[in-house]
């Protein structure tokens, strides 16, 4: 048992070294992606700390890995869930998806209302980033913002109708000539 424990401890230590090297690269990539998404003062950190357990490791190694962020200048680093606003969360998720996309074998990405809390220039940048992603993957996006919808190759409209006891969703492809009218409708709402 001691021999196996020593072996696991050595392998966990080697994994920690790899994680710390990868963390540096990931930090730089995600910060770059977030700056592209109108977050110029962002700091992103991958915290790799020793795990607190009786053995000092488990099936995932010997580390507690956390993503920390400071979205604004002068703010302390903290957990994403505690620090980020709705719009920042949307952009952080998009930055992470973009950073991981090169090594992700999944060919389709779905974004459901990535525009939450985002407007203006940031929305334009989100649309551009998703357009860039679509060059290597199929990207499906549900959005209410014309800046994002304008980047799409194809548009669909999802509508719901109701009867007394049932809601019925309907989706239909928008003909190319109708796309401009639909984008104008989004601009007006």
C-alpha positions as CSV (number, residue, x, y, z in Angstrom):
1,X,0.0,0.0,0.0
2,X,2.9,2.4,0.9
3,X,4.5,1.6,-2.5
4,X,1.3,2.5,-4.4
5,X,0.8,5.7,-2.3
6,X,4.4,6.8,-3.1
7,X,3.8,6.1,-6.8
8,X,0.6,8.1,-6.7
9,X,2.3,11.0,-4.9
10,X,5.1,11.1,-7.5
11,X,2.6,11.1,-10.4
12,X,0.5,13.8,-8.7
13,X,3.6,15.9,-8.2
14,X,4.5,15.6,-11.9
15,X,0.9,16.5,-12.8
16,X,1.1,19.6,-10.6
17,X,4.2,20.8,-12.5
18,X,2.3,20.3,-15.8
19,X,-0.7,22.1,-14.5
20,X,1.4,25.1,-13.4
21,X,3.0,25.4,-16.8
22,X,-0.3,25.1,-18.6
23,X,-1.8,27.6,-16.2
24,X,0.6,30.3,-17.2
25,X,-0.3,29.8,-20.9
26,X,-4.0,29.7,-20.2
27,X,-3.8,32.9,-18.1
28,X,-2.2,34.8,-21.0
29,X,-4.6,33.4,-23.6
30,X,-7.7,34.2,-21.6
31,X,-6.5,37.7,-20.7
32,X,-5.9,38.3,-24.4
33,X,-9.3,37.1,-25.3
34,X,-11.0,39.2,-22.6
35,X,-9.1,42.3,-23.7
36,X,-10.5,41.7,-27.2
37,X,-14.0,41.6,-25.6
38,X,-13.7,45.1,-24.2
39,X,-12.3,44.2,-20.8
40,X,-9.0,46.1,-20.9
41,X,-8.1,46.0,-17.2
42,X,-8.9,42.3,-16.6
43,X,-6.5,40.0,-14.7
44,X,-7.1,36.3,-14.8
45,X,-5.3,33.7,-12.7
46,X,-5.4,30.0,-12.5
47,X,-4.8,29.1,-8.9
48,X,-3.1,25.7,-8.4
49,X,-2.9,25.0,-4.7
50,X,-2.3,21.8,-2.7
51,X,-5.4,19.7,-2.0
52,X,-6.5,19.4,1.6
53,X,-7.1,15.7,2.1
54,X,-5.9,12.9,4.3
55,X,-3.8,11.4,1.5
56,X,-2.8,14.7,-0.1
57,X,-4.3,13.5,-3.5
58,X,-7.3,11.9,-5.1
59,X,-8.2,10.6,-8.5
60,X,-7.6,14.0,-10.1
61,X,-4.2,14.7,-8.6
62,X,-3.0,16.7,-5.6
63,X,-4.3,20.1,-6.6
64,X,-7.3,22.4,-6.0
65,X,-7.5,24.3,-9.3
66,X,-9.6,27.5,-9.3
67,X,-10.1,30.3,-11.8
68,X,-9.8,33.8,-10.3
69,X,-10.5,37.1,-11.9
70,X,-10.3,40.9,-11.3
71,X,-12.5,42.5,-13.9
72,X,-11.6,46.1,-13.1
73,X,-8.4,48.0,-12.2
74,X,-7.7,48.1,-8.5
75,X,-9.9,45.1,-7.6
76,X,-8.6,42.1,-5.8
77,X,-8.6,38.7,-7.6
78,X,-11.5,36.5,-6.6
79,X,-13.7,33.7,-7.7
80,X,-15.5,34.4,-11.0
81,X,-18.9,33.6,-9.4
82,X,-18.3,36.2,-6.7
83,X,-16.7,39.0,-8.8
84,X,-18.2,39.1,-12.3
85,X,-21.4,40.9,-13.4
86,X,-23.8,39.2,-15.9
87,X,-22.2,40.9,-18.9
88,X,-18.7,40.0,-17.6
89,X,-19.8,36.4,-17.1
90,X,-20.9,36.2,-20.7
91,X,-17.6,37.5,-22.0
92,X,-15.6,35.3,-19.6
93,X,-17.4,32.2,-20.8
94,X,-16.9,33.2,-24.5
95,X,-13.2,33.9,-23.8
96,X,-12.8,30.5,-22.1
97,X,-14.7,28.7,-24.9
98,X,-12.5,30.4,-27.5
99,X,-9.3,29.5,-25.6
100,X,-10.3,25.9,-25.2
101,X,-11.7,25.5,-28.7
102,X,-8.4,24.5,-30.4
103,X,-8.3,21.4,-28.3
104,X,-12.0,20.7,-28.0
105,X,-13.2,17.9,-30.3
106,X,-16.8,19.0,-30.1
107,X,-17.6,20.6,-33.4
108,X,-20.7,22.6,-32.4
109,X,-20.9,25.4,-29.8
110,X,-24.3,26.6,-28.5
111,X,-24.6,30.0,-26.9
112,X,-28.0,30.8,-25.3
113,X,-28.3,34.6,-24.8
114,X,-24.6,35.3,-24.7
115,X,-25.7,38.9,-24.9
116,X,-26.9,39.1,-21.3
117,X,-25.7,42.3,-19.8
118,X,-23.7,43.3,-22.9
119,X,-24.3,46.2,-25.2
120,X,-22.6,48.7,-27.5
121,X,-19.0,48.1,-28.4
122,X,-18.8,45.0,-26.1
123,X,-21.7,43.4,-28.0
124,X,-20.0,44.1,-31.3
125,X,-16.8,42.5,-30.0
126,X,-18.8,39.4,-28.8
127,X,-20.3,39.1,-32.3
128,X,-16.9,39.4,-33.9
129,X,-15.4,36.8,-31.6
130,X,-18.2,34.3,-32.3
131,X,-17.8,34.9,-36.0
132,X,-14.1,34.1,-35.6
133,X,-15.1,30.9,-33.7
134,X,-17.4,29.9,-36.5
135,X,-14.5,29.6,-38.9
136,X,-13.5,26.4,-37.2
137,X,-16.7,25.2,-35.5
138,X,-20.4,25.4,-36.0
139,X,-21.8,28.1,-33.8
140,X,-25.4,28.3,-32.8
141,X,-26.4,31.5,-30.9
142,X,-29.7,32.6,-29.5
143,X,-29.5,36.4,-29.3
144,X,-31.6,39.6,-29.0
145,X,-28.9,42.0,-30.1
146,X,-28.6,43.1,-33.7
147,X,-24.8,43.5,-33.3
148,X,-24.4,39.8,-32.7
149,X,-27.2,38.6,-35.1
150,X,-25.6,40.7,-37.9
151,X,-22.5,38.4,-37.8
152,X,-24.5,35.3,-38.6
153,X,-24.5,33.4,-41.9
154,X,-28.0,32.2,-41.4
155,X,-30.9,33.4,-39.3
156,X,-33.7,31.5,-37.7
157,X,-36.7,32.9,-35.8
158,X,-38.0,31.0,-32.8
159,X,-41.6,31.9,-31.8
160,X,-44.0,30.5,-29.2
161,X,-47.7,30.2,-29.6
162,X,-50.1,29.2,-26.9
163,X,-53.4,27.5,-26.6
164,X,-55.4,27.1,-23.4
165,X,-53.3,24.1,-22.2
166,X,-50.2,24.1,-24.3
167,X,-47.3,26.2,-25.5
168,X,-46.0,25.3,-29.0
169,X,-42.5,26.5,-30.1
170,X,-41.9,27.1,-33.8
171,X,-38.6,27.7,-35.6
172,X,-38.2,28.7,-39.2
173,X,-35.3,29.8,-41.3
174,X,-35.4,33.4,-42.4
175,X,-34.9,33.9,-46.1
176,X,-31.9,36.0,-47.0
177,X,-33.9,39.0,-48.1
178,X,-35.9,38.9,-44.8
179,X,-32.7,39.0,-42.7
180,X,-32.3,42.8,-43.0
181,X,-35.9,43.4,-42.0
182,X,-35.4,41.1,-39.0
183,X,-32.2,42.9,-38.0
184,X,-34.0,46.3,-38.3
185,X,-36.8,44.9,-36.1
186,X,-34.2,44.0,-33.5
187,X,-32.7,47.5,-33.7
188,X,-36.2,48.9,-33.1
189,X,-37.1,46.8,-30.0
